[in-house]
Amino acid sequence: MQHINLSYSWTPHSESAGSRNRLSPIRNPLMDMLQAVRESGSIGAAAKSMQLSYRHVWGELKRWEQVLDQPLILWEKGQAARLSEFADKLLWAERQAQARLSPQISALQAELEKTFAVAFDANSHLLTVYASHDDALVRLREHAAEQALHLDMRFCGSVDALRSLNEGRCNVAGFHAPMQPSPRSLVARTYKPLLRTGQHKLIGFALRQQGLMVTPGNPRRIQQLSDLTQAGLRYINRSLGTGTRLLLDDALLSAGIAARQITGYDQEESSHAAVAAAVAAGVADAGLGIASAAQAQGLDFVPLMQECYWLVCLKSVLETPSVQAMTRVLQSDAWQQHMTTLPGYETTELAGQVQSLKKALPWWHFKTGHNTHTAY
């Protein structure tokens, strides 16, 4: 059986709709050549009708005969060129396939045209965003698309998002941090080497609650992190490098709780939703995450801390149309009203506002000679 590979191409706007509709939505150059030879009766006339050179058409037909190991054209001296039986069967097979698949092919063609219209629209913009997993960012992607701003969003840990920004793999990164962590905290020591004054700019996004997602009714009576050390209690953790894992490790360090005291500390999931699903499925009794993820799974939520979720970009891209479009969306009344519908989130006057690191993160001491060891 022969393998089939699909491809597509663009045609200029000047081509009439009538001309396009007479052609199959999925085209194959060999089939086009065979059909042209059948209709014209010669290689030369076929080449002329296709606006190709005789040499090109003749060469392609000979090449395909070698690839398929079958004759395509009957070359009889003094006679019009005729298709071989094999070539006739090829054209018949394509007509059968096109007839059966025409609705699906037309739908695929329409969807491709709709999607690629964004690339050709001068009023639409694209931003590549690497960010710590966040439900509000998912909503932002949907909301921004309605404003012709398309966010190519990839969720990863906060640390990985910032590294991706610095390595040029994205335009904007998303990370989160407690409202007022100590300058000597694990959070500060981890993020500080990744952000530089004068090079990076923060853009306000949201305030959100981090807390423990627990089974309905909270049967283990979990109220604080120290309760995670209860005998028999099973915890589900976020993966190393995520902002939530960083928050947990920072809080455990401050409380003097060793990771080995928590059963399940080494069991990891990649997102808030995955942690919530694990608790809902009875795999674990608790996991640190956001309120919206807990609500989606019907879990109880024990709030522990409020944090800022920041978007960050390089200063050099602040004035680009795509970043400007994003700040306008974040500042809009429509987006601010939408934020009020998300459990565990609060609107902030800093949404869409560009902030310097020194102004937005007063807990961060930017002094030369200060310890810049990366903790994560």
N, C-alpha and C positions, 0 to 999 in steps of 0.2 A: 504493500500500500504506500502511495506517495504521501509525503508530509506537505501540509498546506500552511504557509505563512501569510498573515494578513498585513496590509500596509495602507496608508492613506496619503493623499496629497491635497494641496490647496490650488484653487483656480482663481484667477483675477475677478474682481467685481464686474468687470466689463463684459464677461461672458454671459450671454443671455440665459434666462431660466429655461427657455425652450431647448437650447442646445444641451444643457446639463441633463434635463429630464429624459432625453432620448438615449442617454448612456446609462449603463448599469452603475449603481452606487458603489460597488466594489469592482475595480477595473484590474485587468491583467494584461500586460503589454503583449504577451504572446497571443492571447485570444484576440486582441485588437488586430494584430498583424494577420492572423489566419482569416478573420472575418473580412478584412480589407482585401486580401488575395482572392477570397471566394467571390466577392462582389465585383472586383475589377478585372480578374482574369490574368493579371500579370504582377510581377514583383515591382516593376517600375511604376505602374499605375497605383498600386497599393501604397508605395512609398510617397508618391505625390499627394494622394488623398490624406495621408497622415502627416504631411509636412515634414517628412524625414528623407534622408538621402537613400538612394538605391543601395549603396554599399552598406549602410547601417542595417537596413531591413534584411538584406540578403545574409549579412554576417550573423545577425541575431537568429534567423531561422536555422542556419547551419549549426550554430552553437547549441540551440535547443535540441536539434536532432541528435547531437552527440550526448547531451546531458540525459535525454530521455531514452536514448538508444532505440529510437523509432523514427521512420521517415515521416516528414510532415508535408512536403511538397513533391508532387510527381513531376520530374523534370524531363519532359519529352520534347525533343528538338522539333521546332516548327509548330508546336501546339501551345495553347494557352495553359498557363500554370494551373494545376488542379491540386486540391487537397487530397492527401492520402486518406485511407479509411480510418487510420488512427487519429488524424487531425479532425476528421468529421466527428468522431466519437468524443474528442475533447470538447468541441464546441457544443455538441448535444448535452454532454454532462454538465457543462457550465450553465446552459439554459435551464436544465432541470433543477440545479442547485439554486439558481437565482429565483426561479419561480416559487420554490418551496420556502426560501428564506427571505423573500423580498420585504415582508413587513418588518422582520427583525433588523434587516440590513438598513432599511430606511429610518427606523427608530434610532439605530446606532449612529447613522450619518447625522441625523438632526441633533442628537445629544453631543456629538463631537463639535458640530458647528456652534452650538450654544456655548459649550465650554470654552472653545478657542476664541469666541467673540471677545472674551475678557482680555486676552492678550493683545488684540487689535484695537481695543478701546482706549483712546488717549486719556479718558477721564477716570479710568479704573487704576487702582494701585495694588501692589503686592508687597507684603512684608514677611520675611522668614523669621519666625519666632521659636526659640528654644526656651522652654520654661518648666518650672516645677509644676507638677500636676495641680490643677485648680478648676473647680466647676464654673466659676465666674468667667474664666478665660474661654471655656468652651462656649458659654453663652455669648461672649464678646465676639468670637469668631463668626457665629451665626448673625449677630446684630450688625457687625461691621460689613459683612458681605452685602447686606441690603443698602449700604452706603457706598458701594463700589470699592470697598477696601477689603482685599482678600488676604487672610492671614494663613500662611503656610506654617502650621503650628506642629511642633514636635515636643512631646512631653518627656522630660528626663529629670534628673536630680538638679537642685539649685546650683550645686557646685559644677556639675557638668554643663549646665546652661551658661554659666558665666565663662567657663573655659572655652565653650564653643564660640561665644561672642568675641573673646580675645583672639581666637584663632581664625576668625573671619568666616565661620560656618553659618552665621545668622546675623540679622540686622538688629534684633532686639532679644534680650534675655529676661526671664522672669524669675525672681527669687523672693523669699520671705524671711522676715526676722522679727523677733519680739519687739515690742514698743520701746522698752528701755533696758536692753541688756548691758551688762558691765563691759567696759572696754577690755577687760581681761578675760571675758567669757570665751568659751569654745566657739560660739557663734562669731564673735568679733575676730578672733584669731584665725578662723577659717576663711571668712569672706574678705578680710582686709587685703591679703596679697593679690586678690583677683580684681580689685577695683582701685583706680588711681584718680586722684583729684586732677582736674584739668583735662583728663582724657575721657572719663565716663560721666554721663549725666543720668540722673534718676528721673523717672516719670511716675507720678503717683497713680496707683491703680485702685487698691481697696484695703479696707480693714476687715479682718476675719477672725473668727474664734477657732482655736485649736483645743481639742479636748479628747476625752476617752470615749470611744464608741463601745457600748456594752450591750449585752443581750437585753431584750425587753423586760422591764421591771427591775433591772439591775439587781439580780438575786445575790450577787457577791458583795453588794453594798460598797462598790468602788467609788471613792470620792476624791482620791488624790493618788499621786504616783507611788507613794509608799505602800498603798493597798495592793499593788501589783506583785508584791512579794508574798502574798498569802499562799499557804500550802495548797497545792492542787490547782491554782489558778493558771490558765494558759493564755499567754500573750502572743500577739502577732505583730511583727515589726515591719517598718519600712526599710528599703534597701539602703546600703551605705552610699553616701553622697547625696541623698535627698535632704531637703531642708527640714522635713519632719523628723527624720532620724537624727539630724543634727540638734534639733530642739530637744528631743528626748535625752540624748547623751549629755547635753549641756545641763538639763534639769536634774538628771541623775547625779551628775558630778557635783552640782551645787547642794543637793540633798544628802550627799554621802551614801548613795545607794549603788552597790556594785551590779554590773550587768548580769553577773552569774547568779544573782539572787532572784532573777525574773525568769521563770520557766517559759520558753518560747522566744526569748530574746533573739536567738539565731534564726528563727523562722521569719522569712522576709516576703513581702509583696511589693509590687512596683507602683501602686497607686492607692489613693484614698478609697476608691471604689472597690478595689480588690481586697483591701483590709476589711472594709465593711461587709463584703460578701462572705469572707471567711468567718467573721463573727456571726453573721446571720445563719450560716450553714452549720454552726456548732463546732467548727474546727478550733475556735479560740473563744475566750471569754471577754477579751478586751483588746483594743488597738487604738493607737493615737491617730487622730485624723480630724477632718472638718465636719461641721454640723450637717451640711447638705448631703454628704455621703452617708451619714448615719440615717438621716430621714429617708433617703431613697431606699434603704433596706429595712425600714421599720424598726431601727434600733433606738435605744436611749442614748443620750449624749450628756456627758459630764464636762462642762467647760472648764478649762484650766488657765488659758492665757489668751490675750488678744495680740495679734501681730499685724504688721504692715506687709502687704504684698506690693513689691516694687517691680516696675519694668525699667530696664536700663539699656542704654544704647551708647555708642561712641559719640562724642561731641561733634565729630566731623559729619555726622548724618542727620543732625537735628533739623536742618533746614530742607531736607529732601522732601518731595511731595508726599511720599508714603508715610513718613513719620509725622509730618504735619497733619495728614488725614487722620492718623490714629489719635493724636492729641485732641482733635476736634470731636471725634466720636466719643472719647472718654469724658469730655467736658459737656456734652450735650445733655439736655434735660431728659431726653428719651432714654439714654443709657442710665442716667442716675436713677430714674424712676424704676427701670428694670432691675437695678441692683437691690432695691428695697424688697423685691419678691424672693430673694435668695436667702434661705435660713443660714444664720451664722455670719452674715456679711453686713457691713455698714458702709454707707457712702462716706466719702471724705472730700473736703474742700480742695485737697491736693490732687484729685483725680484729673489726669491730663496735664497737670502743671509740671513744668520742668524744674528740677531742683538740683543744686550742687550737692556733692557728697557731704561737705562740711556743714551745710545748712540743714539737710534732711536727716543726717545721722550724727547728732551732737554727741552721742555716746562713743563716737569713734575718734580716737586720738591719732591724727595724721602728723606724727613727728618722726623725723629721721632718727635712726638708731633704735626705734621702738621694735620690739620683737615681732617679726613678720613670718614666723614659722606657720606653715599651713597645717592645721590640725586634721584636716580630712583629705 
